[in-house]
Amino acid sequence: MAQSDTGCRHQAGIGIRALYRIGIDVGGTFTDFTLLRETDGEVSYHKVASTPHDPSQAIEHGIADLLKMHRIAPAEIAHVGHG
C-alpha cells in the first residue's frame, strides 16, 4: 500500500502510525468507552454491560467492538487509559 496523503500508512501496512486514543470508565452497570481520532479530533462513544466479577472482560469486549466498528488495527491505538 502506498503512503496516503496523511502519511499514516506505508507499504504493506508496515510503519502504521498510531492514530487513536481510547478512554475507559468502568462502572457498576456499564463500562463506557471514548474513542478519539487524533488526526481530526473526532470523538465516538461506546457502552457495554460491566462484568463486576472480572472488569477486564467488559474492557476486552468493548475495545474489540470499537476496533471492529471503526475498522481500526490494534497498532493504530496510541493510548488506552481507564478509571
C-alpha positions as CSV (number, residue, x, y, z in Angstrom):
1,M,0.0,0.0,0.0
2,A,1.4,3.4,-0.9
3,Q,1.6,6.1,1.7
4,S,-1.6,8.1,2.0
5,D,-2.0,11.9,1.9
6,T,-1.9,11.9,5.7
7,G,1.3,9.9,5.8
8,C,-0.3,7.3,8.1
9,R,0.2,4.1,6.2
10,H,3.2,2.7,4.4
11,Q,3.8,-0.1,2.0
12,A,2.4,-3.5,3.2
13,G,1.0,-1.9,6.4
14,I,4.5,-1.6,7.9
15,G,5.0,1.5,9.9
16,I,1.4,2.4,10.6
17,R,1.3,5.4,12.8
18,A,-0.8,5.4,16.0
19,L,-3.9,7.5,15.3
20,Y,-6.4,6.8,18.1
21,R,-6.8,7.1,21.9
22,I,-9.3,5.1,24.0
23,G,-10.6,6.2,27.4
24,I,-12.5,3.7,29.6
25,D,-14.7,4.3,32.6
26,V,-15.5,1.1,34.4
27,G,-18.8,1.4,36.2
28,G,-21.0,-0.9,38.2
29,T,-23.7,-1.3,35.5
30,F,-21.9,-0.2,32.3
31,T,-18.4,0.3,31.0
32,D,-18.1,3.4,28.8
33,F,-15.6,3.9,26.1
34,T,-14.5,7.1,24.4
35,L,-12.5,6.9,21.1
36,L,-10.5,9.9,19.9
37,R,-9.2,10.0,16.4
38,E,-6.1,12.2,16.7
39,T,-5.9,13.3,13.1
40,D,-9.1,15.4,13.2
41,G,-10.3,15.3,16.8
42,E,-13.4,13.2,16.0
43,V,-14.8,11.6,19.2
44,S,-17.0,8.4,19.3
45,Y,-18.6,6.7,22.3
46,H,-19.5,3.1,23.0
47,K,-21.0,1.3,26.0
48,V,-21.1,-2.3,27.2
49,A,-22.5,-4.1,30.2
50,S,-20.0,-4.2,33.0
51,T,-18.7,-7.5,34.3
52,P,-18.2,-6.9,38.1
53,H,-16.7,-10.4,38.7
54,D,-14.0,-9.6,36.2
55,P,-13.9,-6.0,34.8
56,S,-11.3,-6.9,32.2
57,Q,-13.9,-8.9,30.3
58,A,-16.0,-5.8,29.6
59,I,-12.9,-3.9,28.7
60,E,-11.8,-6.5,26.3
61,H,-15.2,-6.8,24.7
62,G,-15.6,-3.0,24.4
63,I,-12.2,-2.5,22.8
64,A,-12.8,-5.3,20.4
65,D,-16.1,-3.7,19.4
66,L,-14.5,-0.3,18.8
67,L,-11.8,-1.8,16.6
68,K,-14.3,-3.7,14.6
69,M,-16.9,-0.9,14.3
70,H,-14.3,1.7,13.2
71,R,-12.0,-0.7,11.2
72,I,-9.0,0.1,13.4
73,A,-5.9,-2.0,13.5
74,P,-4.5,-2.6,17.1
75,A,-1.3,-0.9,16.0
76,E,-3.2,2.3,15.4
77,I,-4.0,2.7,19.1
78,A,-1.6,5.2,20.7
79,H,-3.0,5.1,24.2
80,V,-5.6,3.3,26.4
81,G,-6.5,4.8,29.8
82,H,-9.1,3.6,32.3
83,G,-10.5,4.6,35.6
